[in-house]
Amino acid sequence: MHLSEHSLRQLDETYLDSLEEKALRALSVKLLDDLKEARDRLNQGPENSSRPPSSRVPWERKSGGGQTDEDVADSGFEPEPAEAPPAKTPPAEAQSARKAGKQPGAPGRGRTQVLHAHEECSHYPEVCAGCGRPLESAGAVAYTGFQAVDPHWGDPAQPGLTRWVVDHRYYEISCTCGHRTRAVAGQGVVDPLLAGIELSEWRLVGQGWRR
């Protein structure tokens, strides 16, 4: 995809009218490529891609929401006997008012260890996602970031294997055309057999652990 969701939400008729013809044509090509890619992903299924039969949406399955014979064969398990119909659901007013998910005021959960970074890596967008003009890093604003941890060898002061922590910072730059472009983490397919599943740079473990 050429345009991120952040960039796409900024596009409207007023912005398009403000662009010069050359910039408008270039943006139209990006939008066309993204539309074709989105349509291709939408039309992918077990018949024309590596996705398993069980990835079908319920209304496309032969048994009206259950598993097809293909799905059962794909899973490797024998179908279970039909169960008795569930008991009637009590009226809504009799059910608990508790909502699903984390409740307000509940303690959070997360990584408590503080990793001290050895270096910082800044990521800036190079060109405007709207008009295509080159962007200068002056005036850039950091909008997000993450830490990556890699193995590190050969430090005379601390021999052996140690961890090397890098702070990655991603910046947003405003263009003279009014569009705000963000640098985003790179993405790549993990495995061709896992259609639609991608690996991004947004991770704690760096490339060195996978060498």
C-alpha positions as CSV (number, residue, x, y, z in Angstrom):
1,M,0.0,0.0,0.0
2,H,1.3,3.5,-0.9
3,L,-1.0,5.4,1.4
4,S,-1.3,4.8,5.1
5,E,-4.7,5.1,6.9
6,H,-3.4,8.3,8.5
7,S,-2.7,9.8,5.0
8,L,-5.9,8.5,3.4
9,R,-8.1,10.1,6.1
10,Q,-6.6,13.5,5.2
11,L,-7.7,13.4,1.6
12,D,-10.9,15.2,0.6
13,E,-12.2,17.1,-2.3
14,T,-10.8,20.4,-1.1
15,Y,-7.3,19.0,-0.8
16,L,-7.5,17.4,-4.2
17,D,-8.6,20.7,-5.8
18,S,-5.6,22.4,-4.3
19,L,-3.0,20.1,-6.0
20,E,-1.3,21.0,-9.3
21,E,-2.1,18.7,-12.2
22,K,1.2,16.8,-12.0
23,A,0.9,16.1,-8.3
24,L,-2.8,15.1,-8.7
25,R,-1.9,12.6,-11.4
26,A,0.8,11.1,-9.2
27,L,-1.6,10.8,-6.3
28,S,-4.3,9.2,-8.6
29,V,-1.8,6.5,-9.6
30,K,-1.1,5.7,-5.9
31,L,-4.8,5.6,-5.1
32,L,-5.4,3.3,-8.1
33,D,-2.6,0.9,-7.1
34,D,-4.0,0.8,-3.5
35,L,-7.5,0.1,-4.7
36,K,-6.4,-2.8,-6.9
37,E,-4.4,-4.3,-4.1
38,A,-7.3,-3.9,-1.7
39,R,-9.6,-5.6,-4.2
40,D,-7.2,-8.4,-4.8
41,R,-6.9,-9.1,-1.0
42,L,-10.7,-8.9,-0.7
43,N,-11.2,-11.5,-3.5
44,Q,-8.7,-13.9,-2.1
45,G,-10.0,-17.3,-0.9
46,P,-9.2,-21.0,-0.7
47,E,-9.9,-21.4,-4.4
48,N,-7.4,-18.8,-5.7
49,S,-4.7,-18.5,-2.9
50,S,-2.9,-20.5,-0.2
51,R,-5.5,-19.8,2.4
52,P,-7.0,-22.9,4.0
53,P,-10.7,-23.8,3.5
54,S,-11.4,-23.0,7.1
55,S,-10.6,-19.3,6.4
56,R,-14.0,-18.9,4.5
57,V,-16.4,-16.5,6.1
58,P,-19.4,-18.3,7.7
59,W,-21.9,-17.2,5.0
60,E,-19.8,-18.8,2.2
61,R,-19.7,-22.2,3.8
62,K,-21.9,-24.9,2.4
63,S,-23.4,-25.9,5.8
64,G,-24.7,-22.4,6.5
65,G,-22.1,-21.3,9.1
66,G,-20.7,-24.7,10.1
67,Q,-17.7,-26.6,8.8
68,T,-17.7,-28.0,5.3
69,D,-16.3,-31.5,4.4
70,E,-13.2,-29.7,3.1
71,D,-12.8,-27.9,6.5
72,V,-13.0,-31.1,8.4
73,A,-10.5,-32.8,6.2
74,D,-8.2,-29.8,6.5
75,S,-8.3,-29.9,10.3
76,G,-7.6,-33.6,10.6
77,F,-10.2,-34.2,13.3
78,E,-13.4,-36.2,13.1
79,P,-16.6,-34.2,13.4
80,E,-18.2,-34.3,16.9
81,P,-21.8,-35.4,17.4
82,A,-24.4,-32.7,17.5
83,E,-25.0,-31.3,20.9
84,A,-28.3,-30.6,22.6
85,P,-29.7,-27.1,21.9
86,P,-28.5,-24.5,24.5
87,A,-30.8,-23.4,27.3
88,K,-32.8,-20.3,26.7
89,T,-31.0,-17.0,27.3
90,P,-32.3,-15.0,30.3
91,P,-33.8,-11.6,29.6
92,A,-31.4,-8.8,29.0
93,E,-32.4,-7.1,32.2
94,A,-31.5,-10.2,34.2
95,Q,-28.0,-10.5,32.7
96,S,-25.0,-8.8,34.4
97,A,-24.3,-5.2,33.3
98,R,-20.6,-6.0,33.3
99,K,-19.0,-5.2,29.9
100,A,-16.5,-7.5,28.2
101,G,-12.8,-6.6,28.5
102,K,-10.8,-4.6,31.0
103,Q,-13.0,-2.8,33.5
104,P,-12.5,0.8,34.4
105,G,-10.1,1.2,37.3
106,A,-8.6,-2.3,37.0
107,P,-4.8,-2.5,37.2
108,G,-3.0,-2.7,33.9
109,R,-0.6,-5.4,32.8
110,G,2.6,-4.9,30.8
111,R,6.4,-5.1,30.7
112,T,7.8,-3.7,33.9
113,Q,11.5,-4.0,33.1
114,V,13.1,-0.7,31.9
115,L,15.5,-1.2,29.0
116,H,18.2,1.6,28.7
117,A,18.9,2.3,25.1
118,H,22.4,2.3,23.7
119,E,21.5,4.3,20.6
120,E,18.6,6.1,18.9
121,C,17.5,5.6,15.3
122,S,15.3,8.3,13.8
123,H,12.9,7.6,10.9
124,Y,11.7,10.5,8.8
125,P,9.3,10.4,5.8
126,E,11.2,11.4,2.6
127,V,8.4,12.7,0.4
128,C,4.9,13.9,1.0
129,A,2.3,11.2,0.6
130,G,-0.1,13.7,-0.9
131,C,1.7,15.9,-3.4
132,G,5.0,14.0,-3.7
133,R,7.3,16.9,-2.7
134,P,10.6,16.1,-0.9
135,L,10.3,16.8,2.9
136,E,12.8,18.4,5.2
137,S,13.4,17.0,8.7
138,A,13.3,20.4,10.2
139,G,10.1,20.8,12.2
140,A,9.5,17.1,12.3
141,V,7.5,15.8,15.4
142,A,7.9,12.3,16.9
143,Y,4.6,10.6,17.1
144,T,5.5,7.1,18.1
145,G,8.5,4.7,18.7
146,F,9.6,1.4,20.0
147,Q,12.7,-0.5,21.3
148,A,14.5,-3.3,19.5
149,V,16.9,-5.7,21.3
150,D,19.7,-7.4,19.4
151,P,22.6,-9.6,20.5
152,H,26.0,-7.8,20.8
153,W,29.4,-9.4,20.9
154,G,33.0,-8.2,21.2
155,D,32.7,-5.4,23.8
156,P,36.2,-5.3,25.6
157,A,34.6,-3.8,28.7
158,Q,31.9,-6.5,28.9
159,P,33.0,-9.7,27.1
160,G,30.5,-12.3,26.0
161,L,27.0,-12.0,24.7
162,T,25.1,-8.9,25.7
163,R,22.0,-7.2,24.5
164,W,22.0,-4.0,22.5
165,V,19.0,-1.8,22.8
166,V,18.0,0.7,20.1
167,D,15.3,3.3,20.5
168,H,13.5,3.8,17.2
169,R,11.6,7.1,16.8
170,Y,9.1,7.7,14.0
171,Y,8.4,11.3,12.9
172,E,5.6,13.2,11.2
173,I,6.3,16.1,8.9
174,S,3.8,18.7,7.6
175,C,4.2,19.7,3.9
176,T,3.5,23.1,2.4
177,C,0.5,21.5,0.7
178,G,-1.1,20.9,4.1
179,H,-0.7,17.1,4.2
180,R,1.0,15.5,7.2
181,T,3.1,12.5,6.3
182,R,4.3,9.9,8.8
183,A,7.2,7.6,8.6
184,V,6.0,4.0,9.2
185,A,7.7,0.7,10.1
186,G,8.5,-1.5,7.1
187,Q,6.5,-4.6,6.5
188,G,7.1,-7.9,4.8
189,V,5.3,-11.3,4.4
190,V,6.3,-13.8,7.1
191,D,5.5,-16.9,5.0
192,P,3.8,-17.2,1.6
193,L,1.6,-19.9,3.1
194,L,0.2,-17.5,5.7
195,A,-1.7,-15.3,3.3
196,G,-2.5,-11.9,4.7
197,I,-0.2,-12.2,7.7
198,E,2.7,-9.7,7.7
199,L,5.7,-9.0,9.9
200,S,6.4,-5.4,10.6
201,E,9.4,-3.7,12.3
202,W,7.2,-3.0,15.2
203,R,8.7,-5.6,17.5
204,L,10.9,-5.9,20.6
205,V,13.3,-8.5,19.2
206,G,15.6,-7.2,16.4
207,Q,17.0,-8.8,13.3
208,G,20.1,-10.2,15.0
209,W,18.2,-12.8,16.9
210,R,17.0,-14.4,13.6
211,R,20.3,-14.7,11.9
